Amino acid sequence: MLNKIQSIYRNVIIQSAPIDDAKFYCFFDELSKMYFAIPKEDIRDQEKQLLETFFLRIEPSTNLFNRSTTEQKWFRFLTEGGQPPLREERRIRYIHFFIRGKANRDDFKEALTSFFQDHMTIVWLRENSGVIIEKETEEILLRDDVLSFTEAVLSDFYFSVDFYLGRFYRTTSALKDHFSREQQYFYLSKKILPQTHIFTFETAFPLTVMAMDSKELATILHAEWEDLFRNDREQLETIKLYLENNLNTSLTAKKLFLHRNSLQYRIDKFIERSSIDIKDFKGAISVYFICIFAETILSER
């Protein structure tokens, strides 16, 4: 069915996450579990009504759910772009959430507020989904903390919540791109593993590699390569060799003619900056995919 849609509307966008743009009509295909958006200028009213007969129409979100000035600024930034609402040295990360089933937003937000710390901002993007903006502190939320919260919500409110714990980023204009990429990882992972409720980059990225087509995947890998290594070829070679040597610091240092402590410092700094634990198998394999792609790109230059 989506092939027919694509042949009729050449400017259609098809992806695993909703498209929240006022210039598009967005629909959900239950059969393929994919979202597609058609520019409003390309579709007539009769055609829109016909599509609504066969597909679920995804209404554009409004900012009415976000009551504070800070929440409204973040909402506009995430849906429209521009400069991020805050400028500071501390990094931030996105914790995406999706509510399965019917829930009272006020009750859920109150539960979130009481559970999470003061240095967080909750932004609703749709009636059943949103994102928590967490500032980096010494007491960041861990996966087990979020798991405890999901269990408490299920027990108290009788609905389940899915979360994606993002990585920490500097507050630059690139935050919007980071958000969109993580949202894509989140929705794609939920589709592949519907029984899983908590995702991270380490758990979601391998699923993304398997599920995306080659063109879309190349775009994602290139973005991650630039973000993780910032075109630093030496750092790329160091991390790749460390992973290929099964995380053996001594052997890697010997091959790089480095002191073991110097190599360990580089690895620790990479983990701190990227928010990816490459000493964990899933983190290691995710970053190794990116290393292989980056090495291929560099060899062609």
C-alpha positions in Angstrom: 0.0 0.0 0.0 2.8 2.4 0.9 4.4 1.8 -2.5 1.2 3.1 -4.2 1.2 6.1 -1.9 4.8 6.8 -2.9 4.0 6.5 -6.6 1.1 9.0 -6.3 2.8 11.5 -3.9 6.4 12.0 -4.9 7.2 14.2 -2.0 5.9 11.8 0.6 8.1 11.0 3.7 8.0 7.5 5.0 9.7 6.6 8.3 9.4 4.7 11.5 8.6 7.8 13.7 5.8 10.3 13.4 6.5 13.5 11.4 5.4 16.5 13.5 5.4 19.3 10.9 2.5 21.7 10.4 3.3 21.7 6.6 2.4 18.0 6.3 -0.5 15.7 6.9 0.8 12.7 8.8 -0.8 9.1 8.8 0.0 5.8 10.3 -0.1 2.5 8.4 -1.2 -0.2 10.8 0.0 -3.0 8.4 3.6 -1.9 8.0 3.7 0.0 11.3 5.2 3.0 9.4 4.3 6.6 9.4 4.0 8.7 6.2 3.6 12.4 5.7 2.3 14.2 2.6 2.8 18.0 2.1 -0.5 19.8 2.5 0.0 21.6 -0.8 0.2 18.2 -2.6 -3.1 16.8 -1.4 -6.7 17.8 -2.0 -9.5 17.7 0.6 -11.2 14.7 -1.0 -7.9 12.8 -1.2 -7.2 13.6 2.5 -10.7 12.2 3.5 -10.1 9.1 1.5 -6.7 8.5 3.2 -8.3 9.0 6.6 -10.6 6.1 5.7 -7.7 3.7 5.3 -5.1 5.1 7.6 -4.9 6.6 11.1 -4.5 10.4 10.9 -1.8 11.7 13.3 -3.0 15.1 14.5 -0.2 17.7 14.9 0.6 18.3 18.5 -0.3 21.6 20.2 1.6 23.4 22.9 -1.3 23.5 25.2 0.0 20.6 27.3 3.2 22.6 28.1 2.3 25.3 30.6 5.5 26.9 31.7 7.6 29.3 29.5 10.5 26.9 29.6 8.4 23.9 28.4 6.9 26.0 25.6 10.3 27.1 24.5 11.6 23.6 24.4 8.5 22.4 22.5 9.0 25.1 19.8 12.7 24.2 19.5 12.0 20.4 19.2 9.2 20.8 16.7 10.4 23.9 14.7 14.2 24.2 15.3 16.2 27.3 15.8 18.4 27.9 18.8 18.1 25.8 22.0 16.2 27.4 24.9 19.3 27.4 27.2 23.0 28.1 27.0 25.2 26.7 29.6 28.3 24.6 30.2 26.4 21.5 31.5 25.3 19.0 28.9 21.7 17.7 28.6 20.1 14.5 27.4 16.7 13.5 26.2 14.7 10.8 27.9 11.9 10.0 25.5 8.7 8.4 26.8 5.6 6.8 25.2 2.5 5.9 27.1 0.8 2.7 26.2 -2.9 3.0 26.8 -5.1 5.7 28.1 -3.6 7.9 30.8 -4.4 11.1 32.7 -1.6 13.5 31.6 -1.8 15.5 34.8 -1.5 12.4 37.0 1.4 11.1 34.9 3.2 14.4 34.9 2.8 14.6 38.7 4.3 11.1 39.0 7.2 12.1 36.8 7.8 15.3 38.7 7.8 13.6 42.1 10.1 10.8 40.8 12.6 12.8 38.7 14.9 15.5 40.0 14.4 19.3 39.9 17.0 19.7 37.1 14.6 18.2 34.6 12.0 19.7 32.2 9.0 17.6 30.9 7.8 18.5 27.4 4.7 16.9 25.9 5.0 16.4 22.1 1.7 14.5 21.7 -1.1 13.4 24.0 0.7 10.2 24.9 4.3 11.0 24.3 7.0 13.5 25.1 10.5 14.0 26.3 12.3 14.8 29.6 15.2 17.2 29.3 17.7 16.2 32.0 20.7 18.4 32.9 23.9 16.5 33.6 24.8 16.3 37.3 26.5 13.8 39.5 23.2 12.1 40.2 21.9 11.3 36.7 19.1 8.7 36.3 20.2 5.2 35.7 18.4 2.5 33.8 17.3 0.8 37.0 15.8 4.1 38.3 13.6 4.3 35.2 12.7 0.7 35.5 11.5 1.2 39.0 9.4 4.1 37.8 7.7 2.1 35.0 6.9 -0.6 37.6 5.4 2.0 39.9 3.3 3.5 37.2 1.9 0.1 36.1 1.1 -0.7 39.7 -0.6 2.7 40.5 -2.1 3.7 37.2 -2.5 0.5 35.3 -0.8 1.5 32.1 2.7 1.0 30.9 5.3 3.5 29.7 8.2 3.0 27.3 11.4 5.0 27.7 14.5 5.8 25.6 17.5 7.1 27.7 19.5 9.3 25.3 23.1 10.4 25.4 24.4 13.6 26.8 25.0 16.5 24.4 26.3 20.1 24.5 23.6 22.7 24.2 24.1 23.7 20.6 21.8 24.0 17.6 22.7 20.4 16.8 20.5 19.3 19.7 17.5 19.2 17.4 19.3 16.7 15.1 20.2 14.6 18.1 16.6 14.6 19.2 15.3 13.5 15.8 17.8 10.7 15.5 17.1 9.4 19.0 13.4 9.6 18.4 13.9 7.5 15.3 15.9 4.9 17.2 13.2 4.8 19.9 10.2 4.2 17.6 12.0 1.7 15.4 13.2 -0.3 18.5 9.6 -0.3 20.0 8.4 -1.7 16.7 10.9 -4.5 16.7 10.8 -5.3 20.4 7.3 -4.4 21.5 7.7 -6.2 24.9 10.7 -4.1 25.9 10.0 -0.9 27.8 13.4 0.7 28.3 15.9 1.4 25.5 19.3 3.1 25.3 21.6 3.8 22.4 23.5 0.5 23.1 20.3 -1.6 22.9 18.6 0.4 20.0 21.4 1.0 17.6 22.0 -2.7 16.6 18.3 -2.9 15.9 18.5 0.2 13.7 21.4 -1.3 11.7 19.3 -4.4 11.0 16.1 -2.6 10.1 17.0 0.4 8.0 17.5 0.5 4.3 21.1 1.2 3.0 20.5 4.8 2.1 18.9 5.8 5.4 21.4 3.8 7.4 24.3 5.5 5.7 22.9 8.9 6.7 22.6 7.7 10.3 26.1 6.2 10.4 27.6 9.4 9.0 25.9 11.5 11.6 27.0 9.3 14.4 30.6 9.2 13.1 30.8 13.0 13.0 29.2 13.2 16.5 31.3 10.6 18.2 34.7 11.2 16.6 34.4 14.7 15.1 36.5 13.7 12.1 39.4 12.8 14.5 41.1 10.0 12.6 43.5 9.2 15.4 40.8 8.7 17.9 38.9 6.6 15.5 41.9 4.3 15.0 42.5 4.1 18.7 38.9 3.1 19.6 38.6 0.7 16.7 41.9 -1.1 17.6 40.9 -1.3 21.2 37.6 -3.0 20.3 39.3 -5.3 17.8 41.7 -6.4 20.6 38.7 -7.5 22.8 39.1 -4.5 25.1 42.7 -5.5 26.0 44.3 -2.2 27.1 47.8 -3.6 27.3 47.8 -5.1 23.9 46.3 -2.1 22.3 48.7 0.3 24.0 51.6 -1.9 22.8 50.4 -1.8 19.1 49.9 2.0 19.3 53.3 2.6 21.0 51.4 4.3 23.9 51.8 4.0 27.7 48.9 1.9 29.1 47.8 4.8 31.3 47.7 7.2 28.3 45.5 4.8 26.4 43.2 4.2 29.4 42.8 8.0 29.7 41.8 8.3 26.1 39.2 5.5 26.4 37.7 6.9 29.6 37.4 10.4 28.0 35.7 8.9 25.0 33.2 7.0 27.2 32.6 10.2 29.2 32.1 12.4 26.2 30.0 10.0 24.1 27.9 8.6 27.0 28.5 5.1 25.5 30.0 2.4 27.6 32.2 0.6 25.0 33.4 -1.8 27.8 29.9 -3.3 27.6 29.3 -5.7 24.7 26.3 -3.8 23.2 28.1 -0.5 23.4 31.2 -2.0 21.9 29.4 -3.5 18.9 27.4 -0.3 18.3 30.5 1.9 18.2 32.4 -0.7 16.1 29.7 -0.5 13.4 30.3 3.2 13.3 34.1 2.8 13.2 33.9 0.4 10.2 31.7 2.9 8.3 33.9 5.8 9.1 37.0 4.0 8.1 35.4 3.2 4.7 34.5 6.9 4.2 38.0 8.0 5.1 39.6 5.5 2.7 37.7 7.0 -0.1 38.9 10.6 0.5 
